[in-house]
């Protein structure tokens, strides 16, 4: 009887507080205390019931995320077509290369005369005033939240209007599932899929990896972040390349990196600094922090860093300020907290050697930015992201196989190359754009115009 009462309280409490959240009486952050109470109550339940509750939660959560809203098709009575960009949420805690690529693409379309609507599909507390302040930190996007429609469809309860000629853009495998359902109801042939990574690699073999694979089979025009990623899809016959029309149904672009310049005082440095793109969070498993840290530990223990006084730093994690990760008995990885764009620009020139890994076909922007500021940069190869492809971007790259030994040996090579300051500066002139005006330009528009 007691267990039934506890389960009843948990179920009813969930509905009650979800209602408060929905009516904006409480924010999600304010509910954290409620969730802790709910978790404590669940400990009174038998283990089997807790497991059942968890299973139900996971299934319901995924099912709700994939659910498309009810729609109403209306005629376009305004000038120009409307573009609806579907993203999971707007969250400036995670605002980096992927977000910037989405927003810059949307801005480009708006500049071409399309009306813009941003649709968030997961829970998202819409605060336009706050967003407008935050976005001003990102050059070129300062006015992104002006002249834009914002809609959140998290609760999937209302009817969302779509114009009969609306252009739909998916930005992830989850939003592609939603967009494809809407596309079918609008009776349009294709949607635009902004593909910034091969997301099937994000997940262990299971439901999410299967959903990811399915998303690439939907009828779409693919806009790939980098030609390297596009060629990976082509060589593996994925998505638009499952048929011979893949080249006609796809285009690629290079995400602009942050404009950086090497430190003028590189020659005077006595203490050397290594910067590790360190992301231990579960969602960033492809950055292989364990492999990188073990390789770095072994490299230190084998004396590769003995010639100079070396300091070791990590960037990219959500760990609290002043965190340190012990590497060896004498050396620790000092964690740099999240920085804004201005701070990032000032910070990067301080380092001599970069370590940035990613087990995917995308070259990643951080290691290119490391090269552009004069760091000798160790990164890993993957499929067609090979040494030739990476070296064509910058000779500051030292390419390793994604193994501990190979990364360790590459660190040894990198330490020696750090000595050649002139070569580092010469190789900092990377073959990559550092201005979005060079990316989404008239030439790019011509390639996409037929579909748009």
C-alpha positions in Angstrom: 0.0 0.0 0.0 2.8 2.4 0.9 4.6 1.7 -2.4 1.4 2.5 -4.3 1.0 5.8 -2.4 4.6 6.8 -3.3 4.2 5.8 -6.9 0.9 7.9 -7.0 2.7 10.9 -5.5 5.5 10.6 -8.1 3.1 10.3 -11.0 0.8 13.1 -9.9 3.6 15.3 -8.9 5.2 15.0 -12.3 2.0 16.1 -14.0 1.4 19.0 -11.5 4.9 20.4 -11.8 5.0 19.9 -15.6 1.9 22.0 -15.7 3.6 24.8 -13.7 6.6 24.6 -16.1 4.2 24.8 -19.1 2.5 27.9 -17.7 5.9 29.5 -17.0 5.1 29.7 -13.3 8.4 27.9 -12.7 11.5 27.5 -14.8 13.3 24.2 -15.4 16.2 25.3 -13.2 13.8 26.1 -10.3 12.4 22.6 -10.6 15.8 21.0 -9.8 14.9 20.8 -6.1 11.6 19.1 -6.9 13.4 16.5 -9.0 15.7 15.7 -6.1 12.6 15.2 -3.8 11.1 12.9 -6.4 14.4 11.0 -6.7 14.5 10.5 -2.9 10.9 9.3 -2.9 11.7 6.7 -5.5 14.2 5.1 -3.2 11.2 3.9 -1.1 10.0 1.9 -4.1 11.2 -1.7 -4.8 14.2 -1.9 -7.2 12.0 -3.5 -9.9 9.6 -0.6 -9.8 12.4 1.9 -10.1 13.7 0.1 -13.1 10.2 0.1 -14.7 9.8 3.8 -14.0 13.2 4.5 -15.7 12.3 2.4 -18.7 9.0 4.2 -19.1 10.8 7.6 -18.7 13.4 6.8 -21.5 10.8 5.5 -23.9 8.3 8.4 -23.3 11.1 10.9 -23.6 12.4 9.6 -26.9 8.9 9.2 -28.3 7.9 12.8 -27.4 11.1 14.2 -28.9 10.3 12.5 -32.3 6.7 13.5 -32.4 5.8 16.0 -35.0 3.3 18.8 -34.1 -0.2 19.1 -35.6 0.0 21.4 -38.6 -2.3 23.7 -40.6 -1.3 24.5 -44.2 -2.0 28.1 -45.2 -1.3 30.0 -48.3 1.6 32.3 -48.5 0.2 35.9 -48.8 3.5 37.7 -48.1 6.5 38.6 -50.1 9.1 35.8 -50.4 9.1 32.3 -49.1 9.4 31.5 -45.4 12.3 29.3 -44.1 11.7 27.3 -40.9 14.9 26.3 -39.2 14.4 23.4 -36.8 16.9 23.2 -33.9 16.5 21.3 -30.6 17.1 24.3 -28.3 18.8 27.6 -28.0 21.3 27.2 -25.1 24.3 29.6 -24.9 26.1 27.3 -22.5 26.8 25.0 -25.5 26.9 27.7 -28.1 29.9 26.9 -30.3 30.8 25.9 -33.9 27.7 23.9 -34.6 25.3 26.6 -33.4 27.2 29.3 -35.3 27.1 27.2 -38.5 23.3 26.9 -38.2 22.7 30.5 -37.4 25.0 31.8 -40.1 23.3 29.6 -42.7 19.9 30.9 -41.6 21.2 34.5 -41.7 22.5 33.9 -45.2 19.0 32.8 -46.4 17.4 35.8 -44.7 19.9 38.1 -46.5 18.7 36.4 -49.8 15.2 37.6 -49.1 13.6 34.6 -47.3 11.6 35.2 -44.2 13.0 33.3 -41.2 11.4 31.3 -38.5 13.3 29.5 -35.8 11.5 26.4 -34.3 12.9 24.8 -31.2 11.7 21.2 -30.6 13.0 20.3 -27.1 12.3 22.2 -23.9 13.6 25.7 -24.3 12.9 28.8 -22.2 12.4 31.5 -24.8 13.9 34.8 -23.6 14.5 37.0 -26.6 15.9 39.9 -24.5 18.5 37.6 -23.0 19.3 35.9 -26.3 19.8 39.3 -28.0 22.3 40.2 -25.3 24.2 36.9 -25.6 24.3 36.8 -29.4 26.1 40.2 -29.4 29.2 38.4 -28.3 29.4 36.6 -31.6 30.7 38.6 -34.5 28.4 38.7 -37.5 25.4 37.4 -35.6 24.7 40.5 -33.5 21.3 41.1 -35.0 20.3 37.5 -35.6 17.3 37.7 -33.3 15.9 40.8 -35.1 13.2 40.3 -37.8 12.7 36.6 -36.9 9.8 34.5 -35.8 10.4 32.2 -32.8 8.3 29.1 -32.0 8.7 26.4 -29.5 6.8 23.1 -30.1 8.1 21.1 -27.1 4.6 20.4 -25.7 3.2 19.4 -29.2 -0.2 20.5 -28.1 -1.1 23.4 -30.4 -1.5 23.6 -34.2 1.5 25.1 -36.0 0.9 27.0 -39.3 3.0 26.2 -42.3 2.8 27.9 -45.6 2.3 25.6 -48.6 5.6 26.6 -50.1 7.5 26.7 -46.8 11.2 25.6 -46.9 12.0 23.2 -44.0 15.5 22.8 -42.6 16.6 20.1 -40.3 19.8 20.4 -38.3 20.1 17.1 -36.6 18.9 13.5 -36.8 16.1 14.3 -34.3 14.9 17.3 -36.1 15.1 15.4 -39.4 12.6 12.9 -38.0 10.1 15.7 -37.2 10.7 17.7 -40.4 10.2 14.6 -42.6 6.7 14.1 -41.0 5.8 17.7 -41.7 7.2 17.5 -45.2 4.9 14.5 -45.9 1.9 16.6 -44.8 2.9 19.6 -46.9 3.4 17.2 -49.8 6.8 18.8 -50.6 9.4 16.6 -52.3 12.4 17.4 -50.0 13.7 19.3 -47.0 17.1 20.8 -46.5 19.3 18.8 -44.1 22.2 20.8 -42.7 24.6 18.0 -41.9 27.6 19.1 -39.7 28.6 15.6 -38.6 27.9 11.9 -39.3 25.7 11.6 -36.2 25.3 7.8 -36.3 28.8 7.7 -34.8 27.6 9.6 -31.7 25.6 6.6 -30.3 26.3 3.0 -29.4 24.6 0.4 -31.5 20.9 0.7 -30.6 17.8 2.8 -31.0 19.4 6.2 -31.5 22.0 4.9 -34.0 19.2 3.2 -36.0 17.1 6.4 -35.9 20.2 8.3 -37.1 20.7 5.9 -40.0 17.1 6.3 -40.9 17.2 10.1 -40.9 19.7 10.1 -43.7 17.3 8.1 -45.9 14.6 10.7 -45.9 14.2 12.8 -49.1 16.4 15.8 -48.7 18.9 18.2 -50.1 22.1 17.9 -48.1 24.2 20.9 -47.0 27.4 19.5 -45.6 29.8 21.1 -43.2 33.1 20.6 -45.1 33.9 18.7 -48.3 35.7 16.1 -46.2 32.4 15.1 -44.5 30.6 15.2 -47.9 33.2 12.9 -49.4 32.8 10.5 -46.5 29.0 10.2 -47.2 29.8 9.7 -50.9 32.4 7.0 -50.4 30.1 5.1 -48.1 26.9 5.6 -50.1 25.1 7.3 -47.2 22.1 9.5 -47.5 21.8 11.4 -50.8 24.7 9.3 -52.1 22.7 6.1 -51.9 21.7 7.0 -55.5 23.6 8.4 -58.4 22.0 11.9 -57.9 24.0 12.6 -54.8 26.2 15.3 -56.3 23.1 17.1 -57.7 21.4 16.9 -54.3 24.3 18.2 -52.1 26.7 21.0 -51.5 29.4 21.7 -48.9 30.8 24.7 -47.1 33.6 25.4 -44.7 32.6 26.7 -41.4 34.5 29.9 -40.7 37.0 29.6 -37.9 37.7 32.4 -35.4 40.2 34.9 -36.9 43.4 34.4 -34.8 47.0 35.6 -35.1 50.2 34.2 -33.5 51.7 35.9 -30.5 54.3 38.4 -31.5 56.5 37.4 -28.6 56.7 33.7 -29.5 60.5 33.8 -29.7 60.9 35.2 -26.1 58.9 32.4 -24.4 60.6 30.3 -21.8 57.7 28.4 -20.4 55.9 26.3 -23.0 52.2 25.5 -22.8 50.1 22.6 -24.2 46.4 23.0 -24.8 44.2 19.9 -24.8 40.7 20.1 -26.3 39.4 18.2 -23.2 35.7 17.2 -23.3 34.9 14.5 -20.7 31.1 15.0 -21.0 29.1 12.0 -22.3 27.8 13.9 -25.3 31.4 14.5 -26.5 32.7 11.0 -26.4 33.9 11.3 -29.9 36.6 13.7 -28.6 38.3 10.7 -26.9 39.5 12.5 -23.8 40.6 9.2 -22.2 42.8 8.3 -25.1 44.3 11.7 -25.2 45.0 11.9 -21.5 46.6 8.4 -21.3 48.8 9.3 -24.3 49.8 12.6 -22.7 50.5 10.8 -19.4 52.8 8.3 -21.1 54.5 11.0 -23.1 55.3 13.0 -19.9 56.5 9.8 -18.1 58.8 8.9 -21.0 60.5 12.3 -20.8 59.2 13.9 -24.0 58.5 17.2 -22.2 61.7 17.5 -20.2 63.7 20.0 -22.3 61.5 22.9 -21.3 59.3 23.9 -18.4 55.9 22.8 -19.7 52.4 23.6 -18.4 49.3 21.7 -19.4 45.8 23.1 -19.9 42.4 21.7 -20.9 39.7 23.7 -22.7 36.1 22.8 -23.8 34.8 21.0 -20.7 31.9 22.0 -18.4 33.9 21.4 -15.2 33.9 24.0 -12.5 36.4 26.8 -12.3 39.8 25.9 -10.8 39.4 22.2 -11.6 42.6 20.2 -12.1 43.0 16.7 -13.5 46.1 14.8 -12.3 48.2 13.5 -15.1 51.3 12.3 -13.3 52.6 12.8 -9.8 54.2 16.1 -10.8 51.9 17.4 -13.6 48.2 18.3 -13.7 45.9 19.4 -16.5 44.6 22.8 -15.5 41.0 23.2 -16.7 40.1 26.5 -18.3 36.5 27.4 -17.7 34.1 28.3 -20.6 35.2 31.5 -22.2 33.4 33.9 -24.5 34.6 34.7 -28.0 36.7 37.7 -27.0 38.4 35.8 -24.2 39.0 32.8 -26.6 40.7 35.1 -29.1 43.0 36.5 -26.4 43.7 33.1 -24.9 44.7 30.9 -27.9 47.9 32.7 -28.8 49.4 31.8 -25.4 49.9 28.1 -26.3 52.6 26.3 -28.2 51.3 22.8 -28.7 47.7 21.7 -29.3 46.1 18.3 -28.8 42.6 17.9 -30.3 41.0 14.6 -31.1 37.8 13.6 -32.8 36.8 10.1 -33.9 34.7 11.2 -36.9 35.2 12.3 -40.5 34.7 16.0 -39.7 38.1 17.8 -39.4 36.8 19.8 -36.4 37.3 23.6 -36.1 39.3 23.8 -32.8 42.4 22.0 -34.2 42.4 24.2 -37.3 42.2 27.3 -35.0 45.1 25.9 -33.0 47.1 25.6 -36.2 46.1 29.2 -37.3 47.6 30.7 -34.1 50.9 28.9 -34.6 50.4 25.8 -32.4 51.9 22.6 -33.6 48.8 20.5 -33.4 48.3 16.8 -32.8 45.1 15.5 -34.2 43.8 12.1 -35.3 42.9 10.7 -38.7 39.6 8.9 -39.5 38.6 7.3 -42.9 39.1 10.0 -45.6 40.1 12.6 -43.0 43.6 11.4 -43.6 47.1 13.0 -43.3 46.9 14.4 -46.9 43.5 16.1 -46.2 44.7 17.6 -42.9 48.1 18.7 -44.2 46.4 20.5 -47.1 44.8 22.7 -44.4 48.0 23.4 -42.5 51.5 22.0 -42.1 51.2 22.7 -38.4 49.2 19.4 -38.1 50.9 16.3 -36.8 48.6 13.5 -37.7 48.1 10.4 -35.6 46.1 7.2 -35.8 43.4 7.2 -33.1 45.5 5.0 -30.8 47.3 5.8 -27.6 50.7 4.8 -29.0 50.3 6.8 -32.2 49.1 9.9 -30.3 52.0 9.6 -27.8 54.6 9.3 -30.6 53.0 12.3 -32.4 53.3 14.3 -29.2 57.0 13.5 -29.3 57.3 14.8 -32.8 55.2 17.9 -32.0 57.4 18.8 -29.0 60.5 18.8 -31.3 58.7 20.9 -33.9 57.6 23.5 -31.3 61.3 24.7 -31.4 60.9 26.0 -35.0 59.1 29.3 -34.3 59.4 30.6 -37.8 58.0 27.5 -39.3 55.0 27.6 -36.9 54.3 31.1 -37.9 54.6 30.3 -41.6 52.2 27.3 -41.2 49.7 29.5 -39.3 48.4 30.7 -42.7 45.8 28.0 -42.9 43.9 27.1 -46.0 40.5 27.8 -44.3 38.2 30.8 -44.2 38.1 33.0 -41.1 35.2 35.2 -42.3 31.6 34.0 -42.9 31.4 36.4 -45.8 33.8 34.1 -47.6 31.6 31.1 -46.9 28.0 31.8 -47.7 28.5 34.0 -50.7 27.0 34.4 -54.2 28.8 31.3 -55.4 27.2 29.2 -52.6 23.8 30.7 -53.4 24.1 29.6 -57.1 24.7 26.0 -56.0 21.6 26.0 -53.8 19.3 28.2 -55.8 17.7 25.5 -57.9 16.5 23.7 -54.7 15.5 26.8 -52.8 
